[in-house]
Amino acid sequence: MTHHVILGAGPAGVIAAETLRKHAPRDTITLVGDEPDAPYSRMAIPYLLIGNIDERGTYLRKSDAHFDDWRITQVKAKATRVDAAAKTVQLDNGQSLAFDKLLIATGSHPVRPPIAGMDLPGVHPCWTLADARAIQSLAQPGARVLQMGAGFIGCIIMEALAARGVQLSVVEMGDRMVPRMMGPVAGGMIRDWCEAKGVRVFTGTKVEAISAGAEKGLLGKLASAVGLASDDAQAALQVRLSNGQTVEADLVISATGVRPAIGFLKDSGITCLQGVLTDEHLQTNVPGIYAAGDCAEAFDKVSGKTIVSAIQPNAAEQARVAALNMLGQKTSLQGVTQINVLDTLGLISTSFGNWEGVAGGQSAVLTDKAAGRHLSLQFKDDVMIGCNSVGWTEHVGVMRGLVEGQVRLGHWKDRLMHDPTLLVDAYLDCAQGQGRWSGAADARRR
């Protein structure tokens, strides 16, 4: 029997464990997760904050007996060291696990900005269920909330906060919102949309320091109003910005980005760049050790380089491919692509592939600010290598299909340069001719 150890109990870890069990009913599977809760999806946390689901709704598998039924052993601990030569994993509970095959699926962790006051009560990331509980208690209707970061994750959190009826301010050090997904025009349109919805947005601005003020926070005032004792933990926060302004807040949320959680692999002999470097089989440089999900660095066929693509669909496919290879069933990952579809207070924006374009490439841009619509297509020769859009929901499936499929457009490339709205016609004509018809009907319906 083979012992498979999986580090990380998020979507990648759970899917890998189940894939292993389906194909290897006799093997031993150990799933190591470093949180006390049942395996859950971080992407569900905003829906928890909105109130659409309860905590159980975030769980990846709803049955309490699921992992027992699948004979997957769960260990609640954090990996602190991997000895690739000895094939052992050291855990922070003192336990050492010997493995035959290892999957690293430890995901990401929030970046903690080096700002004075980050340890104060009322300052939280929004990454775990524990974080969500703290935010739920403080983000009451009327509470003053300042969020650091307006990237992809930040905008998802912002949607949840706005639904809770808070007074929201957002500080983004980049010159626009969602700077890693959108260009200046598109990012500016999203900012204008948010401000029209009542959110104060500070772009090109940093938080310099956070301090406790003399005034009570919202919960402290409510406690006093009903005759309950309040303590210093309920003091309002003073947030000093680089533009010279000071913003008062009852809650500060740090959403300044994430990084692969791979620090424990130092001196392991496993090659790491931005993430854990893998080949097309998700295997690392060490035979028998694999990586999948937000901590893995895999090949992106559009850009032609390895990337960390921290989105759940990629994590799920990487987990499936890695698990099959762990069992000796040689399977190749078809590549990863940067895929982002974002809903920001009701405004839909998308970003696929190499949305910034490449040297020597061409682009087609269509902007109608009055209608809140923007479309940017990027080409290399007659292939659309990337695109982004704001307020353009009709062709989301088509845009993804063209970029991921690397469809050769031929004469359609020049037609799209003159009229980017012809995407559906170009896709159906070219995809059919090149045997990429699968999914085209679905793409057209989107």
C-alpha positions, 0 to 999 in steps of 0.5 A, a space after each residue: 500500500 502507498 501512503 499519500 500525504 496531502 498538505 493543505 485541506 482547501 479545494 485542491 487538497 480535498 479534490 486530490 484526496 478524493 481522486 486518489 481514493 476513487 482510483 486507489 481504494 486500498 491506499 492510505 491517504 492523510 489530509 493535513 489542514 492547519 485550521 480547526 474547522 472542517 475543510 472549507 472554501 475561502 471563496 465562500 467567505 464573502 457570501 457568509 459575510 453578506 448573510 447568504 450562507 451560514 458557516 456550514 455553507 462554506 464547507 467543501 463537503 456537507 456531511 460530517 462523516 464524509 472524510 471518514 466514509 472515504 477513509 481519508 485521515 484528517 490531521 489538524 496541524 501545520 507543516 513546518 518542514 519537509 525532508 525530501 530525502 527521508 520522505 518525512 513531513 514535520 508538523 507543529 504538533 510534534 508529529 512526523 509523517 512518513 510518505 510515499 507520495 506527497 502533494 503540497 497544496 498549502 495555498 496562500 496566506 495574506 501579505 501583512 503590510 509593515 504598518 504601525 498599528 497592525 496588531 491593534 484590536 479592530 484590524 483584521 485580514 479577511 482570509 479565514 473563518 476566524 477572520 470572518 467571525 471577527 469582521 461579522 462582529 464589527 461590521 455592523 450597519 453604520 460602522 466605519 470600515 476602512 479597507 486596505 487594498 482594491 485588488 481582485 480579492 479586495 473588491 470581493 470583500 468590498 461587495 460583502 461589506 457594502 451589503 452589510 450597510 457599513 460606511 466604507 472607505 477603500 485605500 489602494 496604493 496603485 493608481 487604479 482599482 484592480 491594478 493587476 487585472 485592469 488598465 488605467 481606463 478600466 480601473 478608473 471606471 470601476 473606481 467611479 462606479 464604486 464612488 457613485 455607490 457611496 464608497 470613498 476610494 483613495 487610489 495612489 495612496 498608502 496607509 502610513 499608520 494606524 492608532 487607537 483614538 480617544 473616541 469609542 468605536 461604534 460597538 462601544 457607543 452602542 454598549 454605553 447607550 444600553 448601559 453596558 460596560 465598554 473597554 479599550 478594544 472598542 476604541 475607534 481607530 485613526 488611520 493616517 494616509 499618505 495623502 495627509 488625511 486621517 480617516 476614523 474607522 471602527 474596523 480596518 481590513 487588510 486585503 493587500 494581497 496574498 503569497 504562496 504559503 511555502 516558507 516551510 519548504 526552505 532547505 527541503 531541496 524542493 525548487 520554489 520560485 514564486 510558488 512550488 515549481 512543477 512540470 506538466 504532470 504537477 511534479 516538482 524537481 523531486 520525484 514523488 513530490 507534487 504541488 497543486 493550487 495557489 502554492 503551485 507554479 505551473 506552465 501558462 500556455 498563453 504567456 509561455 511561462 510558469 505562473 501562480 494562478 490563484 483561482 479555484 478552477 485551476 486549483 481543482 484541475 491541478 489537483 486532479 492531474 497531480 493525484 492521477 500522476 501520484 498513482 502512476 497514471 501519466 496525465 498532463 496539465 493542459 496549462 493554466 490561464 489567468 482568468 478573472 471575472 469580478 462583480 464589483 457592486 454590480 459592475 461586471 469586469 473580466 480579464 483573461 490571459 495577457 491582458 496588457 499585451 506584448 511587445 510588437 502586438 496590436 490592440 483594439 479598444 472600445 470605450 463608452 464611459 457614459 454607458 459604463 462599457 469598456 472592451 480591450 483586445 490584445 493580439 499577437 499576430 492573428 491570435 487573441 492572447 488577452 483581453 479585459 472588459 468592464 460592463 460587457 457581459 455578453 461575450 465572457 465565454 467567447 473571450 475566454 474561449 478565444 484566449 485559452 484556445 489560442 484560436 487563429 483568427 485569420 482575416 477576422 483579426 483585422 475585422 476585430 481591430 475595426 469592430 471588437 464587438 464581432 467577437 461571437 461571429 469570429 469565435 464561431 467561424 474560426 473555432 469551427 474551422 479549427 476543430 474547436 467547436 466544443 463549448 461554442 454554443 455555450 460561449 454564445 449563450 454567455 
